[in-house]
Amino acid sequence: MKDKVFPISMTVLWGVTFGAAMHNWTLGICMGLCMGTVFGLFDAGKDEDDK
């Protein structure tokens, strides 16, 4: 969980930022999730390869 703190915090940050900028929280959350994928929030299989 410790390695997921940065991507989760970036997702929340961008979600709030885009939500406030677009005046639409639904689009802001969706854009925040997109930015979370950019920062590696959904890295499937990464942990299994490193062990």
MDAnalysis code that builds the backbone (N, CA, C; Angstrom):
import MDAnalysis as mda
import numpy as np

u = mda.Universe.empty(153, n_residues=51, atom_resindex=np.repeat(np.arange(51), 3), trajectory=True)
u.add_TopologyAttr("name", ["N", "CA", "C"] * 51)
u.add_TopologyAttr("resid", np.arange(1, 52))
u.add_TopologyAttr("resname", ["MET", "LYS", "ASP", "LYS", "VAL", "PHE", "PRO", "ILE", "SER", "MET", "THR", "VAL", "LEU", "TRP", "GLY", "VAL", "THR", "PHE", "GLY", "ALA", "ALA", "MET", "HIS", "ASN", "TRP", "THR", "LEU", "GLY", "ILE", "CYS", "MET", "GLY", "LEU", "CYS", "MET", "GLY", "THR", "VAL", "PHE", "GLY", "LEU", "PHE", "ASP", "ALA", "GLY", "LYS", "ASP", "GLU", "ASP", "ASP", "LYS"])
u.atoms.positions = np.array([
    [0.827, -1.202, 0.000],
    [0.000, 0.000, 0.000],
    [0.864, 1.256, 0.000],
    [2.046, 1.154, 0.574],
    [2.900, 2.330, 0.679],
    [3.317, 2.860, -0.689],
    [3.478, 1.968, -1.665],
    [3.873, 2.417, -2.994],
    [2.701, 2.991, -3.790],
    [1.487, 2.874, -3.285],
    [0.303, 3.408, -3.966],
    [-0.127, 4.774, -3.428],
    [0.588, 5.319, -2.465],
    [0.188, 6.594, -1.880],
    [0.299, 7.721, -2.905],
    [1.384, 7.757, -3.656],
    [1.565, 8.827, -4.640],
    [0.514, 8.787, -5.747],
    [0.275, 7.638, -6.404],
    [-0.765, 7.638, -7.448],
    [-2.159, 7.968, -6.926],
    [-2.496, 7.490, -5.736],
    [-3.824, 7.795, -5.178],
    [-3.942, 9.276, -4.858],
    [-2.896, 9.856, -4.283],
    [-2.949, 11.284, -3.962],
    [-2.994, 12.136, -5.226],
    [-2.310, 11.715, -6.287],
    [-2.366, 12.452, -7.547],
    [-3.754, 12.336, -8.178],
    [-4.398, 11.180, -8.032],
    [-5.751, 11.010, -8.555],
    [-6.722, 11.939, -7.833],
    [-6.615, 12.016, -6.520],
    [-7.488, 12.904, -5.746],
    [-7.204, 14.361, -6.095],
    [-5.931, 14.721, -6.184],
    [-5.558, 16.100, -6.506],
    [-6.102, 16.522, -7.862],
    [-5.892, 15.696, -8.887],
    [-6.366, 16.047, -10.222],
    [-7.889, 15.989, -10.306],
    [-8.518, 15.091, -9.568],
    [-9.978, 15.041, -9.555],
    [-10.584, 16.323, -9.002],
    [-10.022, 16.802, -7.907],
    [-10.512, 18.052, -7.314],
    [-10.197, 19.233, -8.232],
    [-8.995, 19.250, -8.798],
    [-8.593, 20.352, -9.677],
    [-9.473, 20.426, -10.915],
    [-9.651, 19.290, -11.592],
    [-10.486, 19.294, -12.791],
    [-11.946, 19.531, -12.452],
    [-12.404, 19.020, -11.333],
    [-13.792, 19.244, -10.936],
    [-14.086, 20.708, -10.688],
    [-13.158, 21.393, -10.040],
    [-13.347, 22.821, -9.778],
    [-13.207, 23.639, -11.055],
    [-12.280, 23.249, -11.912],
    [-12.053, 24.013, -13.134],
    [-13.200, 23.856, -14.133],
    [-13.763, 22.663, -14.224],
    [-14.826, 22.408, -15.196],
    [-16.213, 22.679, -14.633],
    [-16.306, 22.958, -13.339],
    [-17.584, 23.181, -12.659],
    [-18.505, 21.973, -12.801],
    [-17.907, 20.791, -12.907],
    [-18.668, 19.555, -13.017],
    [-17.858, 18.463, -12.318],
    [-18.335, 18.011, -11.167],
    [-17.563, 17.046, -10.375],
    [-17.475, 15.677, -11.025],
    [-18.476, 15.308, -11.830],
    [-18.431, 14.009, -12.505],
    [-17.285, 13.966, -13.510],
    [-17.161, 14.987, -14.329],
    [-16.051, 15.052, -15.278],
    [-14.715, 15.174, -14.546],
    [-14.696, 15.888, -13.446],
    [-13.465, 16.036, -12.679],
    [-12.975, 14.711, -12.125],
    [-13.890, 13.909, -11.613],
    [-13.503, 12.601, -11.075],
    [-13.021, 11.686, -12.201],
    [-13.707, 11.730, -13.336],
    [-13.280, 10.908, -14.480],
    [-11.902, 11.325, -14.966],
    [-11.659, 12.616, -15.064],
    [-10.336, 13.098, -15.492],
    [-9.284, 12.771, -14.441],
    [-9.659, 12.811, -13.168],
    [-8.740, 12.427, -12.106],
    [-8.346, 10.962, -12.200],
    [-9.303, 10.105, -12.529],
    [-8.991, 8.687, -12.722],
    [-8.080, 8.478, -13.929],
    [-8.310, 9.257, -14.973],
    [-7.420, 9.170, -16.138],
    [-6.001, 9.584, -15.764],
    [-5.867, 10.633, -14.990],
    [-4.531, 11.063, -14.563],
    [-3.931, 10.040, -13.597],
    [-4.775, 9.363, -12.821],
    [-4.281, 8.309, -11.939],
    [-3.692, 7.148, -12.720],
    [-4.278, 6.837, -13.864],
    [-3.706, 5.775, -14.694],
    [-2.377, 6.210, -15.286],
    [-2.241, 7.481, -15.583],
    [-0.972, 7.991, -16.107],
    [0.135, 7.845, -15.063],
    [-0.195, 8.111, -13.806],
    [0.802, 8.026, -12.742],
    [0.966, 6.616, -12.199],
    [0.302, 5.627, -12.778],
    [0.526, 4.233, -12.417],
    [-0.339, 3.697, -11.304],
    [-1.560, 4.185, -11.197],
    [-2.443, 3.694, -10.145],
    [-2.873, 2.255, -10.402],
    [-3.072, 1.901, -11.656],
    [-3.575, 0.579, -12.004],
    [-2.491, -0.270, -12.650],
    [-1.349, -0.418, -12.011],
    [-0.257, -1.268, -12.523],
    [-0.532, -2.712, -12.139],
    [-1.213, -3.426, -12.981],
    [-1.538, -4.819, -12.710],
    [-0.337, -5.694, -13.058],
    [0.012, -6.593, -12.163],
    [1.076, -7.538, -12.428],
    [2.470, -7.045, -12.090],
    [2.622, -5.816, -11.675],
    [3.940, -5.292, -11.365],
    [4.533, -5.967, -10.122],
    [3.705, -6.159, -9.105],
    [4.185, -6.747, -7.857],
    [4.564, -8.214, -8.020],
    [3.852, -8.927, -8.871],
    [4.150, -10.342, -9.054],
    [5.494, -10.543, -9.749],
    [5.872, -9.644, -10.645],
    [7.132, -9.779, -11.357],
    [8.339, -9.440, -10.490],
    [8.138, -8.537, -9.523],
    [9.266, -8.102, -8.692],
    [9.632, -9.088, -7.609],
    [8.732, -10.004, -7.232],
    [9.000, -10.930, -6.126],
    [9.883, -12.058, -6.528],
])
